[in-house]
Amino acid sequence: GFARDPAIYKEVMENACWEGLPSNTKDFRTGAPVMKYMKDGSICMQSYQKAKYSPGLSPATDKALQKLFAEFGIEGRTVGVLL
């Protein structure tokens, strides 16, 4: 594994900007995406959150990503990795 350092979890949890995402489904007649709403009219949110990551947010994560990039020969400024 690339990320065995427990500091990664702590640094990302404390330093990242976390946000909830609205829940959606599809209209089965048209296939179009449709927002889900609660009975009170508020938007239904997903049961998970996402965080935006930028270099320097977590030194331990930066180290793990550099190791991953080097091993797989990944280059470029627009590369993304789903963790």
Contacts in CASP RR format, 6 or more apart in sequence:
PFRMAT RR
TARGET T0000
AUTHOR 0000-0000-0000
METHOD contacts of the structure
MODEL  1
GFARDPAIYKEVMENACWEGLPSNTKDFRTGAPVMKYMKDGSICMQSYQK
AKYSPGLSPATDKALQKLFAEFGIEGRTVGVLL
2 64 0 8 1.000
2 65 0 8 1.000
2 67 0 8 1.000
2 68 0 8 1.000
2 71 0 8 1.000
3 60 0 8 1.000
3 61 0 8 1.000
3 64 0 8 1.000
3 83 0 8 1.000
5 60 0 8 1.000
5 63 0 8 1.000
5 64 0 8 1.000
7 58 0 8 1.000
7 59 0 8 1.000
7 60 0 8 1.000
8 58 0 8 1.000
8 60 0 8 1.000
8 61 0 8 1.000
8 64 0 8 1.000
11 57 0 8 1.000
11 58 0 8 1.000
11 59 0 8 1.000
11 60 0 8 1.000
11 61 0 8 1.000
12 51 0 8 1.000
12 53 0 8 1.000
12 57 0 8 1.000
12 58 0 8 1.000
12 61 0 8 1.000
15 57 0 8 1.000
15 58 0 8 1.000
16 51 0 8 1.000
16 52 0 8 1.000
16 53 0 8 1.000
16 57 0 8 1.000
16 58 0 8 1.000
17 51 0 8 1.000
17 52 0 8 1.000
18 49 0 8 1.000
18 50 0 8 1.000
18 51 0 8 1.000
19 49 0 8 1.000
19 50 0 8 1.000
19 51 0 8 1.000
20 45 0 8 1.000
20 46 0 8 1.000
20 48 0 8 1.000
20 49 0 8 1.000
20 50 0 8 1.000
21 45 0 8 1.000
21 46 0 8 1.000
21 48 0 8 1.000
21 49 0 8 1.000
21 50 0 8 1.000
22 35 0 8 1.000
22 36 0 8 1.000
22 43 0 8 1.000
22 44 0 8 1.000
22 45 0 8 1.000
22 46 0 8 1.000
23 35 0 8 1.000
23 36 0 8 1.000
23 43 0 8 1.000
23 44 0 8 1.000
23 45 0 8 1.000
23 46 0 8 1.000
24 33 0 8 1.000
24 34 0 8 1.000
24 35 0 8 1.000
24 36 0 8 1.000
25 33 0 8 1.000
25 34 0 8 1.000
25 36 0 8 1.000
26 32 0 8 1.000
26 33 0 8 1.000
26 34 0 8 1.000
27 33 0 8 1.000
27 34 0 8 1.000
35 43 0 8 1.000
35 44 0 8 1.000
36 43 0 8 1.000
36 44 0 8 1.000
37 43 0 8 1.000
37 44 0 8 1.000
38 44 0 8 1.000
53 61 0 8 1.000
55 62 0 8 1.000
56 62 0 8 1.000
65 81 0 8 1.000
68 74 0 8 1.000
68 81 0 8 1.000
69 75 0 8 1.000
69 79 0 8 1.000
END
